[in-house]
Each structure stands twice: as C-alpha cells, then as structure tokens.
Amino acid sequence: MSHHAATVSGSTWVARWAGVLLCLAVAVIHVVDQGGITATRDPHYIGVAYHVLEIAAVVAAVLLIVGLVRLGWLLAAMVAVGPLLGYVLSRGPGLPDYSDDVGNWTEPLGLVSLAVEGALLLLSIPLFMRSLRRRT
C-alpha cells in the first residue's frame, strides 16, 4: 500500500479531521479568551503567546488537511502541550506580571480548553509516533 493511500484511508482520515477540528477549537477558545482576534492580553508576552498559539493551531490544521501528517501531528502536539503548561503555571505559581488566574482552576472556558487540548494531545502523540515509523 502506498504512503498516500495509507494516509488518507479509513480511520487515519477520521483521525486527521478530528485533529483539524481540535486544533481549530484550541485557536477559537484562545481568541474568545483574549477578547477577539485583534485583542491582545496583558502582559504583552501573554498576548503574543496567545497569537502564536492561534496561528500555530491553524497551521497544524492546514498541514493535516494537505497531508503533511508528520509535521502536522508534531505541531498539533505542541499546540496541545503549550496551553496545558500555561494553564498549570498561570493557575499555580503564576507567571511574571500575570497573577490574575492564580488559583482559578475551575474557570469554565479553561476547563473546556483543558479537555480540548488533552484530547488533541492524546490523538496527536501516537499518530506522530506512527508517522515516524513509516517511510515517506
């Protein structure tokens, strides 16, 4: 079976579209949380991180759609891990010049974000690892 046929067949195609939707959901959640696509959160580095995450999520979705699955799954995993780490740090010890969310573990949008990012991570890691075993 050719690499292309294996990439777009059956469950892999479904997984790719699930990854696309989860990546786009991460982007949308963070756009909503920052107050819109043109808004930037304070402090400035948090706002920049949000924009980088949103762009990376869209790029990962596009890579998965066009069939660049190895790079797409790798970027999708990073799109999942980044905000998961940010959630823990911002709610736990806090971040420099950013303590608004310390202790706010049950914010509804934050919990939705955790669920989406967790699902994306659970999907992307094994599929990225599988892509490494395939010859391209």
N, CA, C and O atoms as CSV, one atom per row, in Angstrom:
chain,resi,resn,atom,element,x,y,z
A,1,MET,N,N,0.858,-1.171,0.000
A,1,MET,CA,C,0.000,0.000,0.000
A,1,MET,C,C,0.900,1.229,0.000
A,1,MET,O,O,1.871,1.279,0.755
A,2,SER,N,N,0.602,2.202,-0.818
A,2,SER,CA,C,1.421,3.406,-0.891
A,2,SER,C,C,1.219,4.260,0.359
A,2,SER,O,O,0.214,4.131,1.057
A,3,HIS,N,N,2.186,5.133,0.631
A,3,HIS,CA,C,2.082,6.031,1.788
A,3,HIS,C,C,0.838,6.903,1.679
A,3,HIS,O,O,0.126,7.099,2.664
A,4,HIS,N,N,0.575,7.425,0.487
A,4,HIS,CA,C,-0.590,8.292,0.302
A,4,HIS,C,C,-1.884,7.537,0.599
A,4,HIS,O,O,-2.778,8.068,1.258
A,5,ALA,N,N,-1.983,6.309,0.116
A,5,ALA,CA,C,-3.197,5.523,0.357
A,5,ALA,C,C,-3.370,5.239,1.839
A,5,ALA,O,O,-4.485,5.289,2.357
A,6,ALA,N,N,-2.275,4.941,2.521
A,6,ALA,CA,C,-2.363,4.672,3.955
A,6,ALA,C,C,-2.732,5.927,4.724
A,6,ALA,O,O,-3.437,5.856,5.731
A,7,THR,N,N,-2.260,7.078,4.258
A,7,THR,CA,C,-2.505,8.326,4.954
A,7,THR,C,C,-3.963,8.742,4.873
A,7,THR,O,O,-4.503,9.282,5.839
A,8,VAL,N,N,-4.607,8.503,3.748
A,8,VAL,CA,C,-5.975,9.007,3.587
A,8,VAL,C,C,-7.032,7.922,3.754
A,8,VAL,O,O,-8.213,8.173,3.515
A,9,SER,N,N,-6.634,6.739,4.154
A,9,SER,CA,C,-7.614,5.676,4.266
A,9,SER,C,C,-8.298,5.671,5.623
A,9,SER,O,O,-7.717,6.096,6.622
A,10,GLY,N,N,-9.492,5.205,5.654
A,10,GLY,CA,C,-10.272,4.858,6.833
A,10,GLY,C,C,-10.056,5.686,8.071
A,10,GLY,O,O,-10.285,6.895,8.078
A,11,SER,N,N,-9.608,5.020,9.128
A,11,SER,CA,C,-9.511,5.657,10.432
A,11,SER,C,C,-8.477,6.780,10.453
A,11,SER,O,O,-8.617,7.725,11.230
A,12,THR,N,N,-7.450,6.696,9.624
A,12,THR,CA,C,-6.453,7.763,9.599
A,12,THR,C,C,-7.071,9.057,9.094
A,12,THR,O,O,-6.768,10.134,9.608
A,13,TRP,N,N,-7.923,8.960,8.107
A,13,TRP,CA,C,-8.620,10.139,7.588
A,13,TRP,C,C,-9.501,10.745,8.679
A,13,TRP,O,O,-9.525,11.964,8.848
A,14,VAL,N,N,-10.211,9.921,9.405
A,14,VAL,CA,C,-11.062,10.394,10.508
A,14,VAL,C,C,-10.200,11.050,11.582
A,14,VAL,O,O,-10.555,12.108,12.102
A,15,ALA,N,N,-9.076,10.434,11.917
A,15,ALA,CA,C,-8.178,10.986,12.929
A,15,ALA,C,C,-7.637,12.338,12.497
A,15,ALA,O,O,-7.550,13.265,13.303
A,16,ARG,N,N,-7.274,12.452,11.224
A,16,ARG,CA,C,-6.773,13.736,10.726
A,16,ARG,C,C,-7.832,14.818,10.859
A,16,ARG,O,O,-7.528,15.930,11.291
A,17,TRP,N,N,-9.069,14.511,10.496
A,17,TRP,CA,C,-10.127,15.515,10.610
A,17,TRP,C,C,-10.441,15.825,12.062
A,17,TRP,O,O,-10.765,16.967,12.390
A,18,ALA,N,N,-10.353,14.845,12.930
A,18,ALA,CA,C,-10.517,15.110,14.364
A,18,ALA,C,C,-9.413,16.055,14.842
A,18,ALA,O,O,-9.670,16.989,15.602
A,19,GLY,N,N,-8.184,15.801,14.388
A,19,GLY,CA,C,-7.072,16.678,14.732
A,19,GLY,C,C,-7.278,18.095,14.221
A,19,GLY,O,O,-7.001,19.065,14.926
A,20,VAL,N,N,-7.762,18.208,13.000
A,20,VAL,CA,C,-8.050,19.528,12.418
A,20,VAL,C,C,-9.061,20.272,13.287
A,20,VAL,O,O,-8.852,21.432,13.643
A,21,LEU,N,N,-10.148,19.601,13.622
A,21,LEU,CA,C,-11.198,20.251,14.421
A,21,LEU,C,C,-10.703,20.617,15.815
A,21,LEU,O,O,-11.038,21.682,16.331
A,22,LEU,N,N,-9.911,19.747,16.425
A,22,LEU,CA,C,-9.378,20.047,17.756
A,22,LEU,C,C,-8.397,21.216,17.706
A,22,LEU,O,O,-8.417,22.074,18.588
A,23,CYS,N,N,-7.547,21.260,16.694
A,23,CYS,CA,C,-6.626,22.393,16.539
A,23,CYS,C,C,-7.401,23.700,16.384
A,23,CYS,O,O,-7.084,24.703,17.023
A,24,LEU,N,N,-8.415,23.674,15.531
A,24,LEU,CA,C,-9.210,24.886,15.325
A,24,LEU,C,C,-9.969,25.273,16.586
A,24,LEU,O,O,-10.160,26.459,16.855
A,25,ALA,N,N,-10.403,24.286,17.361
A,25,ALA,CA,C,-11.078,24.572,18.630
A,25,ALA,C,C,-10.121,25.253,19.605
A,25,ALA,O,O,-10.520,26.184,20.305
A,26,VAL,N,N,-8.866,24.808,19.664
A,26,VAL,CA,C,-7.873,25.464,20.525
A,26,VAL,C,C,-7.731,26.934,20.117
A,26,VAL,O,O,-7.718,27.822,20.969
A,27,ALA,N,N,-7.627,27.180,18.820
A,27,ALA,CA,C,-7.492,28.559,18.338
A,27,ALA,C,C,-8.708,29.395,18.735
A,27,ALA,O,O,-8.560,30.504,19.249
A,28,VAL,N,N,-9.897,28.870,18.501
A,28,VAL,CA,C,-11.122,29.621,18.810
A,28,VAL,C,C,-11.229,29.903,20.308
A,28,VAL,O,O,-11.569,31.019,20.702
A,29,ILE,N,N,-10.946,28.919,21.134
A,29,ILE,CA,C,-11.014,29.108,22.589
A,29,ILE,C,C,-10.099,30.251,23.026
A,29,ILE,O,O,-10.479,31.065,23.868
A,30,HIS,N,N,-8.908,30.312,22.460
A,30,HIS,CA,C,-7.967,31.348,22.873
A,30,HIS,C,C,-8.325,32.717,22.291
A,30,HIS,O,O,-8.060,33.741,22.921
A,31,VAL,N,N,-8.917,32.746,21.112
A,31,VAL,CA,C,-9.414,34.022,20.575
A,31,VAL,C,C,-10.526,34.549,21.478
A,31,VAL,O,O,-10.552,35.736,21.803
A,32,VAL,N,N,-11.437,33.680,21.881
A,32,VAL,CA,C,-12.523,34.085,22.787
A,32,VAL,C,C,-11.953,34.569,24.111
A,32,VAL,O,O,-12.376,35.603,24.628
A,33,ASP,N,N,-10.997,33.830,24.665
A,33,ASP,CA,C,-10.431,34.177,25.966
A,33,ASP,C,C,-9.696,35.513,25.930
A,33,ASP,O,O,-9.694,36.236,26.927
A,34,GLN,N,N,-9.075,35.854,24.811
A,34,GLN,CA,C,-8.337,37.112,24.742
A,34,GLN,C,C,-9.240,38.290,24.395
A,34,GLN,O,O,-8.803,39.439,24.447
A,35,GLY,N,N,-10.491,38.018,24.043
A,35,GLY,CA,C,-11.426,39.097,23.773
A,35,GLY,C,C,-11.573,39.459,22.306
A,35,GLY,O,O,-12.049,40.547,21.982
A,36,GLY,N,N,-11.174,38.570,21.420
A,36,GLY,CA,C,-11.319,38.812,19.985
A,36,GLY,C,C,-10.004,38.638,19.260
A,36,GLY,O,O,-8.935,38.591,19.868
A,37,ILE,N,N,-10.109,38.543,17.944
A,37,ILE,CA,C,-8.918,38.241,17.132
A,37,ILE,C,C,-7.910,39.383,17.136
A,37,ILE,O,O,-6.711,39.139,17.002
A,38,THR,N,N,-8.363,40.615,17.284
A,38,THR,CA,C,-7.437,41.750,17.262
A,38,THR,C,C,-7.011,42.191,18.655
A,38,THR,O,O,-6.142,43.053,18.788
A,39,ALA,N,N,-7.603,41.621,19.686
A,39,ALA,CA,C,-7.235,41.989,21.058
A,39,ALA,C,C,-5.943,41.286,21.456
A,39,ALA,O,O,-5.592,40.244,20.902
A,40,THR,N,N,-5.252,41.862,22.408
A,40,THR,CA,C,-4.041,41.260,22.941
A,40,THR,C,C,-4.095,41.328,24.453
A,40,THR,O,O,-4.312,42.392,25.034
A,41,ARG,N,N,-3.896,40.187,25.080
A,41,ARG,CA,C,-3.930,40.121,26.541
A,41,ARG,C,C,-2.713,40.788,27.145
A,41,ARG,O,O,-1.660,40.903,26.518
A,42,ASP,N,N,-2.886,41.220,28.375
A,42,ASP,CA,C,-1.774,41.750,29.152
A,42,ASP,C,C,-1.328,40.689,30.142
A,42,ASP,O,O,-2.163,39.918,30.615
A,43,PRO,N,N,-0.071,40.621,30.469
A,43,PRO,CA,C,1.036,41.394,29.920
A,43,PRO,C,C,1.301,41.022,28.463
A,43,PRO,O,O,0.787,40.030,27.946
A,44,HIS,N,N,2.108,41.840,27.832
A,44,HIS,CA,C,2.323,41.719,26.388
A,44,HIS,C,C,2.783,40.319,25.977
A,44,HIS,O,O,2.320,39.800,24.961
A,45,TYR,N,N,3.677,39.701,26.736
A,45,TYR,CA,C,4.185,38.382,26.337
A,45,TYR,C,C,3.086,37.321,26.355
A,45,TYR,O,O,3.137,36.372,25.572
A,46,ILE,N,N,2.108,37.465,27.222
A,46,ILE,CA,C,0.967,36.536,27.234
A,46,ILE,C,C,0.138,36.753,25.971
A,46,ILE,O,O,-0.277,35.787,25.330
A,47,GLY,N,N,-0.106,38.006,25.610
A,47,GLY,CA,C,-0.849,38.301,24.393
A,47,GLY,C,C,-0.160,37.767,23.152
A,47,GLY,O,O,-0.807,37.215,22.262
A,48,VAL,N,N,1.152,37.931,23.092
A,48,VAL,CA,C,1.911,37.406,21.956
A,48,VAL,C,C,1.835,35.882,21.933
A,48,VAL,O,O,1.674,35.284,20.869
A,49,ALA,N,N,1.949,35.258,23.092
A,49,ALA,CA,C,1.868,33.788,23.166
A,49,ALA,C,C,0.507,33.297,22.663
A,49,ALA,O,O,0.432,32.281,21.971
A,50,TYR,N,N,-0.559,34.008,23.003
A,50,TYR,CA,C,-1.894,33.644,22.508
A,50,TYR,C,C,-1.921,33.689,20.983
A,50,TYR,O,O,-2.407,32.759,20.339
A,51,HIS,N,N,-1.399,34.772,20.409
A,51,HIS,CA,C,-1.424,34.907,18.952
A,51,HIS,C,C,-0.568,33.834,18.274
A,51,HIS,O,O,-0.966,33.281,17.250
A,52,VAL,N,N,0.593,33.542,18.835
A,52,VAL,CA,C,1.455,32.489,18.280
A,52,VAL,C,C,0.733,31.144,18.342
A,52,VAL,O,O,0.761,30.376,17.381
A,53,LEU,N,N,0.089,30.862,19.469
A,53,LEU,CA,C,-0.660,29.613,19.617
A,53,LEU,C,C,-1.778,29.517,18.581
A,53,LEU,O,O,-1.951,28.474,17.950
A,54,GLU,N,N,-2.527,30.584,18.405
A,54,GLU,CA,C,-3.643,30.569,17.458
A,54,GLU,C,C,-3.157,30.330,16.028
A,54,GLU,O,O,-3.759,29.559,15.280
A,55,ILE,N,N,-2.074,30.992,15.662
A,55,ILE,CA,C,-1.508,30.803,14.316
A,55,ILE,C,C,-0.993,29.377,14.167
A,55,ILE,O,O,-1.241,28.728,13.151
A,56,ALA,N,N,-0.276,28.889,15.177
A,56,ALA,CA,C,0.259,27.522,15.120
A,56,ALA,C,C,-0.861,26.495,15.006
A,56,ALA,O,O,-0.719,25.500,14.295
A,57,ALA,N,N,-1.967,26.725,15.696
A,57,ALA,CA,C,-3.102,25.795,15.642
A,57,ALA,C,C,-3.694,25.747,14.235
A,57,ALA,O,O,-4.020,24.670,13.735
A,58,VAL,N,N,-3.831,26.897,13.603
A,58,VAL,CA,C,-4.368,26.940,12.238
A,58,VAL,C,C,-3.380,26.291,11.267
A,58,VAL,O,O,-3.791,25.547,10.376
A,59,VAL,N,N,-2.102,26.561,11.429
A,59,VAL,CA,C,-1.094,25.948,10.560
A,59,VAL,C,C,-1.099,24.431,10.721
A,59,VAL,O,O,-1.022,23.704,9.730
A,60,ALA,N,N,-1.188,23.948,11.955
A,60,ALA,CA,C,-1.251,22.492,12.184
A,60,ALA,C,C,-2.462,21.894,11.484
A,60,ALA,O,O,-2.362,20.834,10.865
A,61,ALA,N,N,-3.606,22.566,11.578
A,61,ALA,CA,C,-4.821,22.086,10.909
A,61,ALA,C,C,-4.612,22.013,9.399
A,61,ALA,O,O,-4.995,21.032,8.762
A,62,VAL,N,N,-4.013,23.034,8.838
A,62,VAL,CA,C,-3.761,23.046,7.386
A,62,VAL,C,C,-2.806,21.918,7.000
A,62,VAL,O,O,-3.036,21.230,6.006
A,63,LEU,N,N,-1.750,21.723,7.765
A,63,LEU,CA,C,-0.799,20.642,7.469
A,63,LEU,C,C,-1.495,19.284,7.466
A,63,LEU,O,O,-1.217,18.443,6.611
A,64,LEU,N,N,-2.391,19.071,8.412
A,64,LEU,CA,C,-3.128,17.802,8.462
A,64,LEU,C,C,-4.063,17.668,7.265
A,64,LEU,O,O,-4.211,16.576,6.716
A,65,ILE,N,N,-4.683,18.744,6.863
A,65,ILE,CA,C,-5.592,18.704,5.712
A,65,ILE,C,C,-4.844,18.378,4.426
A,65,ILE,O,O,-5.303,17.560,3.629
A,66,VAL,N,N,-3.696,19.011,4.224
A,66,VAL,CA,C,-2.983,18.826,2.964
A,66,VAL,C,C,-2.138,17.558,2.937
A,66,VAL,O,O,-1.528,17.242,1.915
A,67,GLY,N,N,-2.097,16.831,4.047
A,67,GLY,CA,C,-1.411,15.540,4.052
A,67,GLY,C,C,0.012,15.555,4.558
A,67,GLY,O,O,0.698,14.538,4.460
A,68,LEU,N,N,0.484,16.667,5.097
A,68,LEU,CA,C,1.808,16.701,5.707
A,68,LEU,C,C,1.668,16.275,7.169
A,68,LEU,O,O,1.845,17.064,8.097
A,69,VAL,N,N,1.340,14.983,7.331
A,69,VAL,CA,C,0.888,14.495,8.628
A,69,VAL,C,C,1.975,14.468,9.690
A,69,VAL,O,O,1.697,14.761,10.853
A,70,ARG,N,N,3.189,14.130,9.328
A,70,ARG,CA,C,4.241,14.074,10.351
A,70,ARG,C,C,4.418,15.444,10.996
A,70,ARG,O,O,4.382,15.566,12.221
A,71,LEU,N,N,4.607,16.461,10.186
A,71,LEU,CA,C,4.761,17.814,10.701
A,71,LEU,C,C,3.461,18.309,11.351
A,71,LEU,O,O,3.487,18.996,12.372
A,72,GLY,N,N,2.339,17.951,10.749
A,72,GLY,CA,C,1.043,18.351,11.303
A,72,GLY,C,C,0.805,17.797,12.692
A,72,GLY,O,O,0.368,18.526,13.582
A,73,TRP,N,N,1.092,16.494,12.895
A,73,TRP,CA,C,0.890,15.896,14.221
A,73,TRP,C,C,1.888,16.435,15.238
A,73,TRP,O,O,1.546,16.606,16.408
A,74,LEU,N,N,3.111,16.703,14.808
A,74,LEU,CA,C,4.102,17.280,15.724
A,74,LEU,C,C,3.650,18.664,16.191
A,74,LEU,O,O,3.682,18.966,17.384
A,75,LEU,N,N,3.233,19.493,15.245
A,75,LEU,CA,C,2.774,20.834,15.608
A,75,LEU,C,C,1.489,20.757,16.431
A,75,LEU,O,O,1.306,21.550,17.355
A,76,ALA,N,N,0.601,19.825,16.115
A,76,ALA,CA,C,-0.629,19.655,16.896
A,76,ALA,C,C,-0.299,19.292,18.344
A,76,ALA,O,O,-0.946,19.785,19.269
A,77,ALA,N,N,0.693,18.442,18.543
A,77,ALA,CA,C,1.103,18.083,19.911
A,77,ALA,C,C,1.619,19.305,20.658
A,77,ALA,O,O,1.331,19.484,21.841
A,78,MET,N,N,2.378,20.139,19.970
A,78,MET,CA,C,2.875,21.361,20.607
A,78,MET,C,C,1.740,22.335,20.904
A,78,MET,O,O,1.747,23.021,21.926
A,79,VAL,N,N,0.756,22.389,19.989
A,79,VAL,CA,C,-0.420,23.236,20.210
A,79,VAL,C,C,-1.189,22.766,21.448
A,79,VAL,O,O,-1.815,23.577,22.130
A,80,ALA,N,N,-1.148,21.484,21.736
A,80,ALA,CA,C,-1.814,20.952,22.924
A,80,ALA,C,C,-0.989,21.183,24.183
A,80,ALA,O,O,-1.527,21.605,25.206
A,81,VAL,N,N,0.299,20.913,24.120
A,81,VAL,CA,C,1.154,20.986,25.309
A,81,VAL,C,C,1.339,22.421,25.789
A,81,VAL,O,O,1.310,22.672,26.994
A,82,GLY,N,N,1.529,23.360,24.877
A,82,GLY,CA,C,1.778,24.746,25.262
A,82,GLY,C,C,0.726,25.320,26.194
A,82,GLY,O,O,1.065,25.785,27.283
A,83,PRO,N,N,-0.542,25.302,25.799
A,83,PRO,CA,C,-1.552,25.874,26.689
A,83,PRO,C,C,-1.813,25.026,27.939
A,83,PRO,O,O,-2.211,25.566,28.971
A,84,LEU,N,N,-1.597,23.710,27.863
A,84,LEU,CA,C,-1.719,22.896,29.079
A,84,LEU,C,C,-0.695,23.351,30.117
A,84,LEU,O,O,-1.018,23.518,31.293
A,85,LEU,N,N,0.523,23.544,29.674
A,85,LEU,CA,C,1.577,24.034,30.563
A,85,LEU,C,C,1.253,25.442,31.053
A,85,LEU,O,O,1.423,25.747,32.234
A,86,GLY,N,N,0.787,26.293,30.149
A,86,GLY,CA,C,0.413,27.649,30.532
A,86,GLY,C,C,-0.704,27.679,31.563
A,86,GLY,O,O,-0.694,28.512,32.470
A,87,TYR,N,N,-1.664,26.776,31.429
A,87,TYR,CA,C,-2.776,26.690,32.381
A,87,TYR,C,C,-2.253,26.361,33.772
A,87,TYR,O,O,-2.607,27.016,34.753
A,88,VAL,N,N,-1.412,25.345,33.845
A,88,VAL,CA,C,-0.869,24.912,35.143
A,88,VAL,C,C,-0.029,26.031,35.770
A,88,VAL,O,O,-0.171,26.321,36.958
A,89,LEU,N,N,0.834,26.650,34.983
A,89,LEU,CA,C,1.694,27.703,35.524
A,89,LEU,C,C,0.910,28.954,35.912
A,89,LEU,O,O,1.198,29.573,36.936
A,90,SER,N,N,-0.081,29.330,35.097
A,90,SER,CA,C,-0.832,30.554,35.393
A,90,SER,C,C,-1.770,30.380,36.582
A,90,SER,O,O,-2.070,31.351,37.277
A,91,ARG,N,N,-2.236,29.166,36.822
A,91,ARG,CA,C,-3.134,28.923,37.952
A,91,ARG,C,C,-2.387,28.495,39.208
A,91,ARG,O,O,-2.871,28.680,40.325
A,92,GLY,N,N,-1.226,27.932,39.020
A,92,GLY,CA,C,-0.411,27.503,40.152
A,92,GLY,C,C,0.422,28.653,40.677
A,92,GLY,O,O,-0.096,29.536,41.361
A,93,PRO,N,N,1.701,28.653,40.365
A,93,PRO,CA,C,2.579,29.694,40.920
A,93,PRO,C,C,2.372,31.072,40.303
A,93,PRO,O,O,2.802,32.075,40.872
A,94,GLY,N,N,1.728,31.127,39.161
A,94,GLY,CA,C,1.572,32.395,38.447
A,94,GLY,C,C,2.747,32.612,37.523
A,94,GLY,O,O,3.747,31.898,37.593
A,95,LEU,N,N,2.624,33.588,36.669
A,95,LEU,CA,C,3.668,33.926,35.697
A,95,LEU,C,C,4.109,35.367,35.957
A,95,LEU,O,O,3.368,36.131,36.575
A,96,PRO,N,N,5.296,35.749,35.500
A,96,PRO,CA,C,5.761,37.121,35.734
A,96,PRO,C,C,4.748,38.159,35.257
A,96,PRO,O,O,4.283,38.109,34.118
A,97,ASP,N,N,4.419,39.080,36.122
A,97,ASP,CA,C,3.474,40.171,35.839
A,97,ASP,C,C,2.082,39.671,35.462
A,97,ASP,O,O,1.306,40.404,34.849
A,98,TYR,N,N,1.766,38.440,35.820
A,98,TYR,CA,C,0.457,37.869,35.482
A,98,TYR,C,C,0.014,36.934,36.602
A,98,TYR,O,O,0.420,35.773,36.664
A,99,SER,N,N,-0.819,37.464,37.476
A,99,SER,CA,C,-1.308,36.650,38.584
A,99,SER,C,C,-2.834,36.605,38.618
A,99,SER,O,O,-3.418,36.130,39.593
A,100,ASP,N,N,-3.485,37.097,37.561
A,100,ASP,CA,C,-4.956,37.166,37.518
A,100,ASP,C,C,-5.611,35.806,37.711
A,100,ASP,O,O,-6.683,35.722,38.311
A,101,ASP,N,N,-4.991,34.741,37.216
A,101,ASP,CA,C,-5.630,33.421,37.244
A,101,ASP,C,C,-5.108,32.497,38.340
A,101,ASP,O,O,-5.510,31.335,38.395
A,102,VAL,N,N,-4.227,32.978,39.213
A,102,VAL,CA,C,-3.701,32.113,40.273
A,102,VAL,C,C,-4.860,31.573,41.101
A,102,VAL,O,O,-5.674,32.332,41.627
A,103,GLY,N,N,-4.919,30.251,41.209
A,103,GLY,CA,C,-5.959,29.586,41.985
A,103,GLY,C,C,-7.284,29.419,41.263
A,103,GLY,O,O,-8.202,28.818,41.821
A,104,ASN,N,N,-7.420,29.922,40.055
A,104,ASN,CA,C,-8.685,29.872,39.313
A,104,ASN,C,C,-8.736,28.598,38.458
A,104,ASN,O,O,-8.769,28.662,37.229
A,105,TRP,N,N,-8.741,27.454,39.125
A,105,TRP,CA,C,-8.661,26.158,38.451
A,105,TRP,C,C,-9.955,25.743,37.762
A,105,TRP,O,O,-9.929,24.883,36.882
A,106,THR,N,N,-11.084,26.332,38.140
A,106,THR,CA,C,-12.374,25.850,37.628
A,106,THR,C,C,-13.062,26.831,36.678
A,106,THR,O,O,-14.273,26.740,36.473
A,107,GLU,N,N,-12.323,27.747,36.107
A,107,GLU,CA,C,-12.902,28.656,35.119
A,107,GLU,C,C,-13.481,27.826,33.971
A,107,GLU,O,O,-12.766,27.013,33.385
A,108,PRO,N,N,-14.772,28.016,33.635
A,108,PRO,CA,C,-15.401,27.161,32.617
A,108,PRO,C,C,-14.659,27.108,31.281
A,108,PRO,O,O,-14.462,26.021,30.739
A,109,LEU,N,N,-14.246,28.246,30.741
A,109,LEU,CA,C,-13.540,28.227,29.464
A,109,LEU,C,C,-12.188,27.528,29.601
A,109,LEU,O,O,-11.736,26.853,28.676
A,110,GLY,N,N,-11.556,27.691,30.739
A,110,GLY,CA,C,-10.296,26.999,30.997
A,110,GLY,C,C,-10.467,25.493,31.029
A,110,GLY,O,O,-9.615,24.758,30.529
A,111,LEU,N,N,-11.566,25.028,31.614
A,111,LEU,CA,C,-11.832,23.581,31.666
A,111,LEU,C,C,-12.137,23.024,30.280
A,111,LEU,O,O,-11.706,21.922,29.939
A,112,VAL,N,N,-12.873,23.779,29.492
A,112,VAL,CA,C,-13.138,23.363,28.106
A,112,VAL,C,C,-11.812,23.291,27.345
A,112,VAL,O,O,-11.561,22.347,26.596
A,113,SER,N,N,-10.984,24.294,27.550
A,113,SER,CA,C,-9.677,24.320,26.899
A,113,SER,C,C,-8.847,23.098,27.288
A,113,SER,O,O,-8.231,22.467,26.429
A,114,LEU,N,N,-8.831,22.764,28.572
A,114,LEU,CA,C,-8.094,21.577,29.022
A,114,LEU,C,C,-8.600,20.311,28.353
A,114,LEU,O,O,-7.808,19.462,27.945
A,115,ALA,N,N,-9.906,20.180,28.241
A,115,ALA,CA,C,-10.482,18.983,27.617
A,115,ALA,C,C,-10.078,18.888,26.145
A,115,ALA,O,O,-9.696,17.817,25.673
A,116,VAL,N,N,-10.162,19.993,25.430
A,116,VAL,CA,C,-9.821,20.007,24.003
A,116,VAL,C,C,-8.329,19.728,23.817
A,116,VAL,O,O,-7.948,18.918,22.973
A,117,GLU,N,N,-7.492,20.394,24.598
A,117,GLU,CA,C,-6.044,20.207,24.481
A,117,GLU,C,C,-5.632,18.796,24.896
A,117,GLU,O,O,-4.740,18.200,24.292
A,118,GLY,N,N,-6.286,18.267,25.931
A,118,GLY,CA,C,-5.988,16.893,26.346
A,118,GLY,C,C,-6.344,15.893,25.260
A,118,GLY,O,O,-5.584,14.963,24.990
A,119,ALA,N,N,-7.505,16.087,24.634
A,119,ALA,CA,C,-7.912,15.192,23.544
A,119,ALA,C,C,-6.946,15.308,22.370
A,119,ALA,O,O,-6.573,14.303,21.765
A,120,LEU,N,N,-6.542,16.530,22.052
A,120,LEU,CA,C,-5.599,16.734,20.949
A,120,LEU,C,C,-4.261,16.068,21.253
A,120,LEU,O,O,-3.658,15.460,20.369
A,121,LEU,N,N,-3.801,16.175,22.474
A,121,LEU,CA,C,-2.537,15.542,22.846
A,121,LEU,C,C,-2.629,14.023,22.754
A,121,LEU,O,O,-1.731,13.369,22.224
A,122,LEU,N,N,-3.717,13.470,23.274
A,122,LEU,CA,C,-3.909,12.011,23.221
A,122,LEU,C,C,-4.030,11.491,21.792
A,122,LEU,O,O,-3.673,10.346,21.515
A,123,LEU,N,N,-4.523,12.309,20.903
A,123,LEU,CA,C,-4.640,11.935,19.490
A,123,LEU,C,C,-3.313,12.123,18.753
A,123,LEU,O,O,-2.894,11.253,17.989
A,124,SER,N,N,-2.664,13.246,18.980
A,124,SER,CA,C,-1.509,13.607,18.162
A,124,SER,C,C,-0.241,12.818,18.483
A,124,SER,O,O,0.511,12.484,17.567
A,125,ILE,N,N,0.015,12.516,19.734
A,125,ILE,CA,C,1.272,11.832,20.086
A,125,ILE,C,C,1.369,10.450,19.427
A,125,ILE,O,O,2.363,10.178,18.754
A,126,PRO,N,N,0.381,9.574,19.593
A,126,PRO,CA,C,0.540,8.266,18.949
A,126,PRO,C,C,0.567,8.335,17.420
A,126,PRO,O,O,1.254,7.542,16.776
A,127,LEU,N,N,-0.177,9.279,16.839
A,127,LEU,CA,C,-0.170,9.379,15.382
A,127,LEU,C,C,1.132,9.978,14.874
A,127,LEU,O,O,1.597,9.616,13.794
A,128,PHE,N,N,1.726,10.889,15.636
A,128,PHE,CA,C,3.054,11.382,15.266
A,128,PHE,C,C,4.072,10.251,15.360
A,128,PHE,O,O,4.898,10.085,14.463
A,129,MET,N,N,4.020,9.477,16.432
A,129,MET,CA,C,4.958,8.360,16.594
A,129,MET,C,C,4.787,7.353,15.462
A,129,MET,O,O,5.773,6.829,14.944
A,130,ARG,N,N,3.554,7.082,15.078
A,130,ARG,CA,C,3.300,6.163,13.966
A,130,ARG,C,C,3.857,6.727,12.658
A,130,ARG,O,O,4.372,5.981,11.826
A,131,SER,N,N,3.755,8.030,12.483
A,131,SER,CA,C,4.281,8.638,11.256
A,131,SER,C,C,5.798,8.521,11.191
A,131,SER,O,O,6.365,8.483,10.099
A,132,LEU,N,N,6.453,8.464,12.320
A,132,LEU,CA,C,7.909,8.305,12.342
A,132,LEU,C,C,8.339,6.927,11.883
A,132,LEU,O,O,9.418,6.762,11.313
A,133,ARG,N,N,7.489,5.932,12.135
A,133,ARG,CA,C,7.804,4.549,11.747
A,133,ARG,C,C,7.596,4.294,10.259
A,133,ARG,O,O,8.126,3.330,9.707
A,134,ARG,N,N,6.830,5.155,9.619
A,134,ARG,CA,C,6.563,4.997,8.177
A,134,ARG,C,C,7.638,5.666,7.361
A,134,ARG,O,O,8.148,6.725,7.725
A,135,ARG,N,N,7.968,5.052,6.280
A,135,ARG,CA,C,8.908,5.679,5.321
A,135,ARG,C,C,8.107,6.580,4.402
A,135,ARG,O,O,7.023,6.223,3.940
A,136,THR,N,N,8.668,7.764,4.145
A,136,THR,CA,C,7.988,8.682,3.219
A,136,THR,C,C,8.784,8.853,1.958
A,136,THR,O,O,8.370,9.588,1.062
